[in-house]
Structures are given as C-alpha cells and as structure tokens.
Amino acid sequence: MKKFNAYDGETVEEEKIAPLVEGVISTPIGEIKRLRTELNRRDTLGTIAVRIGIGRDYYRVPTGIYAVGNPTEDALVLVTANYKLTLDHVRRELEGLNMWILVIDTKGVNVWCAAGKGTFSTEEIIYQIKKCQLEKLVKHRQVILPQLGAPGVEAHQLKNYTGFRGVYGPVRASDIRVFLENNQVASKEMRRVTFTVKERLAVSVLEVASYIKYVSIMYILFFLLALIGGQKIIHSFITAFYNTLPYGGALVTGAFLTPLLLPYIPFRMFSVKGMVLGLILSNVVLRYPLVFHYVIDWPTLLGHGIALTTISAYLGLNFTGSSTYTSYSGVHKETIRVIPLMVVASIIATVLIVLGSLF
C-alpha cells in the first residue's frame, strides 16, 4: 500500500524504509525515524540481488532526515545518497553513535556515480536542508559530505544558500568512525581512492549478470540460422551450442578478465584493453575447428573472430565509467571514438556469419 511520506514530499512505498526503522524520536520538526545499524538477512539478500542486477533500478529509499542512536541538537549531520546499498554501508558503520543522516535524491545511484551524473549536487543538498528544516533540528551549521561526492558540490554555494558549511569526510564509510574520533580530520589513507582486484571484480559481477541474457538470445539465433541452413533439429541444437560457447567466453573475457587484468594489459583505452583479450580469445577459438564444427569457410570464421573481439572490446569500454583511472572527459572522448568503429565491425561480422550460415 502506498502512503504519503513527508520525508520526500511525494507518494512512495512506505515499506521500502520500514524494514530499516527501529522506532522514532521526537524533535522540534516532528517525529523522525530511527534507523537500525545492524544489517539483517533481508539486507544481505538485497545486496546479493543488486550485485547480480536484480531490482537494481528500484533499490532506493525515501529521501529526508533520519536518526541513528539518540541524536540531539548537537549531533553531527551526515549526507549520503538514497541508493539503499550506500545507506546500508553508512548506517552499519554508525553503530553506537548518535547522528543524523540526511538522505538526498540521487535517483537511486551511488554517491560517486551520482556526482558525475549531476544528481549528487549542490542544488539537491540545499533543497533537502531547507525542506527538512535542518536549521531547526541542530544548533550547529555543518554537514559532513562524502568525499566522492565532491565533483558535484560547490561548498561556497552551499554555505551561501543555507548557512551550512560542508566538511568532506573520508572516501570509505568504514573510516567514518576514525574520522570523527580524529576531530573530523582525514588522514592521507582516508583520502586515497583504491581500486583493488576485489573492488574491480565487484563491478564485473554485475556486468556479467547484465549481459548473460544476450548469450541465450545468441543461442536462439544460431539455432534458427542452422535450421534455415538445412540442418536437422537435433543437429541445430548442437551447432547452436558450439557456436554460442565462444560468445560466452567473450562475455567473460570482456566483463571479467579485462577488469581483473586491468593494470597489466597495455594501452590506455579500456576498449583497446578489451580488444587485446578479445583477439587472444578469437585466435584460440578459431584455431580449433571443433568449436565452430560446421564452419569450413574462412569468411564465416573471420566474421566470428571480428564479433568476439568487438564484444570483448565493448565490454571493456563499459568498464571505463566504473574506474578510478578515467575522467568524465576521458570516457566521453573514448566513447565517441570507438563506438562508430564497433558498429561497423558488428555489421561486417553479422553479414559474414549470416551469409556463411545460409550459403
């Protein structure tokens, strides 16, 4: 059942925030929901689902002001995104603390990506501060901002329009407690953005899950091509399986191996990194006719090789927006350079494969 929620001024599903709430506290601006800091099984299952792309576009919470512990008018205010996975990371680290959490509308996107897209912005923070009447809730005039949101925030404008000064906290939520204990001074380690193997692969899992459905579509297409080409049904099933298998390999190569080996693959452009691994995959696959066991002509083999390389390069390009190695301008420049080339390569590959299958 949908209800009107004063937290974001629009009709929202109350049940999205209800499982996170463990009561309310009375304040000068009314009752404010108190959030749990301990994550439960439902939170864990939700995280797993989002990591593999299930319900990702709807994994968000209502915006507004929330409490952790028993905050008073002296308690600090922490600003974060309304992406539930981000909020989960933040509230988990605040166990035993008394703080306010100001959740702003980032369209269900994490802080870093939202800052790049313009949704974690000065305007949105100003709007939420005024809407939630933050000046009546706390007597100080300061909010703690996530460092990764800095590209989208103009601190001087925030001060001018609200009277609240923005202080940048650490990169990682796990450092919040130490940051607060250190009088809100971040060490060099707290300011450093890492991009370890574990962090890179956390993104690649979602990429693999997002594109796995296209492998099934390709199986159906290869099955139909085999039937149209005159093969019997049972042989068409087998042919489609062998033809689809390398494309599953291209998915793994572009979305998993490219992030895994990112620092070790030569060239700066991510699409070229993916292309390098795609060429290696194509070379291995096409050297063994068993994979494309019905293929005997070189044009069709060439078509498959081009397609495999292009897929790997495209998936490598997709990863560039998730990296700490690139800037917005760099991503834009690479995209406009290589996408037209990928379109041309895909057309050539499709023509070669279809003609070879039919004739």
Sequence and secondary structure as in RCSB ss.txt:
>XXXX:A:sequence
MKKFNAYDGETVEEEKIAPLVEGVISTPIGEIKRLRTELNRRDTLGTIAVRIGIGRDYYRVPTGIYAVGNPTEDA
LVLVTANYKLTLDHVRRELEGLNMWILVIDTKGVNVWCAAGKGTFSTEEIIYQIKKCQLEKLVKHRQVILPQLGA
PGVEAHQLKNYTGFRGVYGPVRASDIRVFLENNQVASKEMRRVTFTVKERLAVSVLEVASYIKYVSIMYILFFLL
ALIGGQKIIHSFITAFYNTLPYGGALVTGAFLTPLLLPYIPFRMFSVKGMVLGLILSNVVLRYPLVFHYVIDWPT
LLGHGIALTTISAYLGLNFTGSSTYTSYSGVHKETIRVIPLMVVASIIATVLIVLGSLF
>XXXX:A:secstr
 EEEETTTTEEEEGGGTGGGEEEEEEETTEEEEEE SS  HHHHHHHHHHHTTSSGGG B   EEEEESS  TTS
 EEEEESBHHHHHHHHHTTTT  EEEEEE  SS  HHHHHHHTSS HHHHHHHHHHTTHHHH SS EEEE GGGG
GG  HHHHHHHHS EEEE  SSGGGHHHHHHTTT   HHHH     HHHHHHHHHHHHHHHHHHHHHHHHHHHHH
HHHTT  HHHHHHHHHHHHHHHHHHHHIIIIIHHHTGGGSSSS HHHHHHHHHHHHHHHHHT TTTTTT  SHHH
HHHHHHHHHHHHHHHHHHHGGG SS  HHHHHHHHHHHHHHHHHHHHHHHHHHHHHHH 
